Amino acid sequence: ARFDRRNDPVDTTRGVLLSSTFDYAPAALGSEFRFAKHLAQAYYFRPWRSLVFASAARVGTAGALDDQVLLPSERFSAGGAHTVRGPADDSLGPQDFFGATGGEAVVVLNQEVRFPLYRWLRGVAFVDAGHVFERPADIALGRLVGSGGLGLRLETPFALLRVDYGRLFSPGPDARSGRWVFGIGQAF
């Protein structure tokens, strides 16, 4: 069963967007893999002169029911183009021999300043922080991995093309000094 509650503004350059998703899969509904998962998201866009200040906060928790183990596909991941742009994709949080395993809790915070450069070209300066935690009880804001950087946006008639360069400024799993990220659409 999935329950969504959204407040969608018409103009995402101004206003607040709230979203909350709750997934519940108990045995009573016939689920073989039983779990509960909640993700709350808040986005805020504030124009000022030719700038747009864009903020995002995402917090999620999940847990298995009836002494089961949470499926890997239901675990949270973070790091990369749409969360924390300094580390590699899905690299934050608990690790095993093969890499990141995901976790039962996630916190991601983003702040951007978006500004015009020339015609269809836009610029962005950003600060991201986030982490994946093994259990919800492990959530600690002091353990968030932070990055900051700059990016360019090219507005075409078909899509907004994005390139960002993020550099870690707090402890993280990636030892490299920075990372390029390419995408379509805004990071959030």
Buried (B, 14 or more C-beta within 10 A) or exposed (E): EEEEEEEEEEEBEEBEBBBBBBBBBEEEEEBEBBBBBBBBBBBBBEBEEEEBEBBBBBBBBBBBBEEBEBBEEBBBBBBBBBBBBBBBBBBBBBEEEEEBBBBBBBBBBBBBBBBBEEEEEBBBBBBBBBBBBBEBEBBEEEBBBBBBBEBBBBEEEEEBBBBBBBBBBBEBBBEEEEBEBEBEEBBB
